[in-house]
């Protein structure tokens, strides 16, 4: 029970951070605002990852489409147009591959007027510095909110 109360408090703090980011002075700049939103959003993903994973697994099980392997929810780190806060459920055949996956990098590109989102399971929470694609892992669900 104490763990649930702690999670609820952390979620409320995250929501307060997100709400206050919108009222920040324009002179601070969009970079700081976007950074605060991404950090707050990442905390919310981490906080709710297990519950989201269980929910997705229940829905797919009830519809006869359960993933036969290991799953978890990780943040989506966007590398293209627009700031996004999101999460992805990843699926792997081995627990080692699942554990090595820290995030999903999302690369957004245009191809002849067609928007393409490339989703890459990676072993880092900071794809700007360095990351490796985690082989044997796929994205099984996307949870995405546009800012």
VOBA-1610 file (N, C-alpha, C; in pm, whole numbers, padded with zeros to 5 digits, always signed):
BEGIN
Unk+00083-00119+00000Unk+00000+00000+00000Unk+00087+00125+00000Unk+00197+00122+00077Unk+00285+00238+00084Unk+00349+00264-00052Unk+00380+00158-00128Unk+00439+00173-00261Unk+00342+00242-00355Unk+00215+00208-00348Unk+00114+00270-00434Unk+00102+00419-00401Unk+00102+00453-00273Unk+00094+00593-00233Unk+00216+00671-00282Unk+00333+00609-00274Unk+00455+00673-00323Unk+00446+00698-00473Unk+00397+00600-00547Unk+00382+00616-00692Unk+00282+00726-00726Unk+00173+00731-00653Unk+00072+00835-00678Unk+00131+00973-00650Unk+00206+00986-00541Unk+00270+01114-00510Unk+00369+01154-00619Unk+00448+01059-00665Unk+00545+01088-00772Unk+00474+01129-00900Unk+00362+01064-00931Unk+00285+01099-01050Unk+00229+01240-01038Unk+00177+01275-00920Unk+00124+01409-00900Unk+00233+01516-00912Unk+00351+01487-00861Unk+00464+01580-00875Unk+00501+01597-01021Unk+00505+01485-01095Unk+00535+01491-01238Unk+00431+01573-01311Unk+00304+01553-01279Unk+00199+01631-01344Unk+00212+01779-01312Unk+00251+01811-01190Unk+00271+01952-01153Unk+00385+02013-01232Unk+00492+01937-01251Unk+00605+01985-01331Unk+00560+02012-01474Unk+00484+01919-01530Unk+00435+01936-01667Unk+00343+02056-01679Unk+00256+02075-01581Unk+00163+02187-01586Unk+00236+02320-01571Unk+00335+02325-01484Unk+00407+02450-01464Unk+00498+02483-01580Unk+00539+02383-01658Unk+00625+02409-01773Unk+00554+02497-01875Unk+00423+02484-01885Unk+00347+02564-01979Unk+00335+02709-01937Unk+00353+02740-01807Unk+00340+02877-01761Unk+00475+02946-01746Unk+00581+02880-01786Unk+00715+02938-01774Unk+00727+03059-01866Unk+00813+03151-01828Unk+00835+03271-01906Unk+00893+03236-02042Unk+00849+03308-02145Unk+00898+03283-02281Unk+01046+03313-02293Unk+01101+03396-02205Unk+01242+03431-02214Unk+01333+03315-02177Unk+01282+03214-02108Unk+01362+03097-02074Unk+01393+03018-02199Unk+01301+03016-02292Unk+01325+02949-02419Unk+01263+02811-02424Unk+01238+02768-02546Unk+01175+02637-02566Unk+01265+02521-02528Unk+01394+02539-02534Unk+01484+02428-02502Unk+01465+02383-02358Unk+01462+02478-02265Unk+01443+02441-02124Unk+01305+02383-02101Unk+01205+02440-02164Unk+01069+02390-02149Unk+01060+02247-02200Unk+01110+02224-02321Unk+01106+02089-02377Unk+01183+01991-02291Unk+01298+02034-02238Unk+01378+01948-02152Unk+01302+01909-02026Unk+01233+02007-01965Unk+01156+01978-01844Unk+01042+01882-01875Unk+00977+01900-01989Unk+00866+01812-02026Unk+00918+01671-02051Unk+01029+01659-02121Unk+01083+01526-02150Unk+01125+01456-02022Unk+01191+01528-01931Unk+01232+01468-01803Unk+01109+01426-01724Unk+01009+01514-01715Unk+00886+01481-01643Unk+00813+01365-01707Unk+00807+01366-01840Unk+00742+01257-01913Unk+00814+01126-01895Unk+00948+01129-01897Unk+01026+01009-01875Unk+01003+00951-01737Unk+00988+01039-01638Unk+00959+00994-01502Unk+00822+00928-01496Unk+00725+00985-01568Unk+00590+00925-01570Unk+00593+00788-01636Unk+00670+00775-01744Unk+00681+00645-01812Unk+00742+00543-01717Unk+00850+00580-01650Unk+00915+00490-01556Unk+00821+00451-01442Unk+00747+00548-01393Unk+00656+00525-01282Unk+00543+00429-01319Unk+00491+00442-01440Unk+00375+00364-01480Unk+00406+00246-01571Unk+00533+00219-01596Unk+00574+00116-01694Unk+00512-00020-01664Unk+00520-00067-01543Unk+00469-00200-01509Unk+00318-00209-01528Unk+00245-00105-01485Unk+00100-00106-01499Unk+00060-00101-01647Unk+00129-00019-01727Unk+00099-00012-01870Unk+00128-00146-01937Unk+00242-00207-01902Unk+00280-00337-01958Unk+00174-00442-01926Unk+00132-00448-01800Unk+00029-00544-01760Unk-00102-00519-01834Unk-00140-00393-01851Unk-00264-00359-01922Unk-00258-00406-02067Unk-00148-00376-02135Unk-00133-00418-02276Unk-00136-00570-02286Unk-00066-00638-02196Unk-00064-00785-02199Unk-00203-00844-02174Unk-00282-00782-02088Unk-00418-00829-02061Unk-00507-00809-02183Unk-00497-00691-02245Unk-00578-00663-02364Unk-00545-00760-02476Unk-00416-00781-02503Unk-00378-00871-02613Unk-00414-01016-02581Unk-00401-01056-02454Unk-00440-01191-02413Unk-00590-01212-02436Unk-00671-01114-02395Unk-00817-01125-02409Unk-00861-01127-02555Unk-00781-01075-02644Unk-00815-01073-02786Unk-00746-01185-02863Unk-00680-01276-02792Unk-00615-01390-02857Unk-00487-01354-02931Unk-00422-01245-02892Unk-00301-01199-02962Unk-00186-01175-02865Unk-00179-01256-02759Unk-00075-01239-02657Unk+00064-01262-02717Unk+00159-01178-02676Unk+00297-01196-02718Unk+00357-01311-02638Unk+00420-01406-02705Unk+00477-01523-02640Unk+00625-01498-02615Unk+00656-01427-02508Unk+00794-01392-02474Unk+00795-01295-02358Unk+00899-01215-02352Unk+00919-01120-02243Unk+00883-00980-02292Unk+00812-00902-02208Unk+00774-00766-02246Unk+00805-00669-02133Unk+00823-00543-02170Unk+00829-00434-02074Unk+00804-00304-02149Unk+00773-00198-02075Unk+00748-00067-02132Unk+00868+00022-02105Unk+00916+00090-02211Unk+01031+00179-02203Unk+00994+00312-02269Unk+01068+00419-02238Unk+01039+00548-02303Unk+01075+00547-02451Unk+01003+00627-02528Unk+01039+00654-02667Unk+01116+00785-02668Unk+01232+00784-02729Unk+01314+00904-02741Unk+01310+00949-02886Unk+01242+01061-02913Unk+01224+01109-03050Unk+01348+01182-03098Unk+01389+01152-03220Unk+01505+01214-03280Unk+01469+01294-03405Unk+01340+01317-03428Unk+01300+01384-03551Unk+01221+01510-03525Unk+01115+01531-03602Unk+01035+01652-03597Unk+00941+01652-03478Unk+00949+01755-03396Unk+00856+01772-03285Unk+00898+01698-03160Unk+00867+01759-03046Unk+00896+01695-02919Unk+00779+01605-02883Unk+00810+01485-02846Unk+00706+01390-02807Unk+00745+01322-02677Unk+00645+01294-02599Unk+00661+01210-02482Unk+00586+01083-02514Unk+00652+00972-02500Unk+00584+00849-02532Unk+00650+00731-02467Unk+00589+00618-02491Unk+00642+00493-02440Unk+00611+00384-02542Unk+00687+00278-02534Unk+00664+00164-02622Unk+00676+00037-02539Unk+00590-00058-02570Unk+00609-00190-02513Unk+00698-00265-02611Unk+00805-00322-02557Unk+00894-00401-02641Unk+00873-00548-02606Unk+00900-00633-02705Unk+00889-00776-02685Unk+01017-00844-02729Unk+01061-00941-02651Unk+01185-01013-02682Unk+01165-01160-02652Unk+01244-01243-02720Unk+01238-01387-02695Unk+01324-01429-02577Unk+01418-01342-02536Unk+01503-01374-02420Unk+01493-01262-02318Unk+01505-01297-02191Unk+01500-01195-02086Unk+01624-01105-02093Unk+01738-01159-02141Unk+01859-01079-02153Unk+01839-00963-02252Unk+01782-00993-02368Unk+01757-00888-02468Unk+01659-00784-02414Unk+01557-00831-02342Unk+01460-00738-02284Unk+01527-00647-02181Unk+01609-00704-02095Unk+01676-00625-01991Unk+01775-00524-02049Unk+01842-00558-02158Unk+01938-00465-02220Unk+01869-00347-02286Unk+01742-00362-02323Unk+01669-00254-02390Unk+01628-00149-02287Unk+01679-00026-02305Unk+01651+00084-02213Unk+01548+00182-02268Unk+01537+00189-02401Unk+01447+00285-02464Unk+01423+00242-02608Unk+01334+00315-02674Unk+01313+00299-02818Unk+01342+00435-02880Unk+01438+00438-02971Unk+01467+00561-03045Unk+01369+00570-03159Unk+01309+00687-03176Unk+01214+00709-03284Unk+01273+00813-03378Unk+01297+00774-03499Unk+01350+00862-03601Unk+01238+00892-03699Unk+01203+01020-03713Unk+01096+01060-03804Unk+01157+01123-03929Unk+01118+01072-04045Unk+01168+01123-04173Unk+01053+01130-04273Unk+01072+01211-04375Unk+00975+01220-04484Unk+01033+01154-04609Unk+00950+01079-04676Unk+00990+01016-04802Unk+00883+01049-04905Unk+00913+01142-04994Unk+00819+01183-05099Unk+00682+01220-05042Unk+00682+01296-04934Unk+00557+01340-04873Unk+00493+01239-04779Unk+00556+01126-04758Unk+00505+01023-04667Unk+00584+01029-04537Unk+00515+01041-04425Unk+00581+01044-04294Unk+00616+00902-04253Unk+00743+00882-04218Unk+00789+00749-04176Unk+00847+00761-04035Unk+00803+00673-03946Unk+00856+00666-03810Unk+00931+00535-03796Unk+01062+00545-03776Unk+01147+00428-03759Unk+01168+00407-03610Unk+01134+00289-03560Unk+01145+00258-03417Unk+01256+00158-03395Unk+01355+00196-03312Unk+01474+00115-03291Unk+01492+00088-03142Unk+01475-00037-03097Unk+01506-00069-02956Unk+01656-00048-02931Unk+01690+00032-02829Unk+01830+00066-02803Unk+01868+00037-02658Unk+02000+00035-02634Unk+02054+00000-02502Unk+02090+00122-02417Unk+02040+00240-02452Unk+02078+00363-02382Unk+01958+00454-02366Unk+01959+00535-02261Unk+01858+00638-02243Unk+01903+00770-02307Unk+02025+00774-02362Unk+02077+00895-02424Unk+02132+00863-02563Unk+02045+00861-02665Unk+02091+00822-02798Unk+02180+00927-02865Unk+02185+01048-02810Unk+02269+01152-02869Unk+02417+01116-02851Unk+02452+01059-02737Unk+02591+01023-02711Unk+02631+00896-02786Unk+02572+00786-02749Unk+02605+00659-02813Unk+02499+00556-02775Unk+02468+00470-02871Unk+02375+00361-02843Unk+02400+00248-02941Unk+02349+00131-02903Unk+02352+00015-02991Unk+02210-00038-03003Unk+02175-00082-03122Unk+02047-00146-03142Unk+02050-00280-03069Unk+01943-00313-02999Unk+01933-00441-02931Unk+01867-00539-03028Unk+01942-00640-03070Unk+01892-00739-03164Unk+01795-00834-03094Unk+01698-00884-03168Unk+01602-00980-03113Unk+01491-00915-03034Unk+01473-00782-03050Unk+01369-00710-02977Unk+01284-00634-03078Unk+01154-00636-03058Unk+01063-00561-03145Unk+00968-00477-03063Unk+00905-00382-03126Unk+00804-00297-03061Unk+00669-00363-03080Unk+00598-00387-02970Unk+00469-00454-02977Unk+00352-00359-02952Unk+00378-00240-02895Unk+00272-00141-02873Unk+00337-00004-02856Unk+00263+00099-02892Unk+00311+00237-02878Unk+00212+00316-02795Unk+00265+00392-02699Unk+00187+00485-02618Unk+00249+00621-02646Unk+00175+00711-02711Unk+00236+00834-02761Unk+00142+00952-02739Unk+00199+01063-02687Unk+00123+01187-02668Unk+00201+01300-02731Unk+00140+01374-02823Unk+00208+01487-02887Unk+00198+01609-02796Unk+00307+01682-02781Unk+00312+01802-02698Unk+00272+01921-02783
//
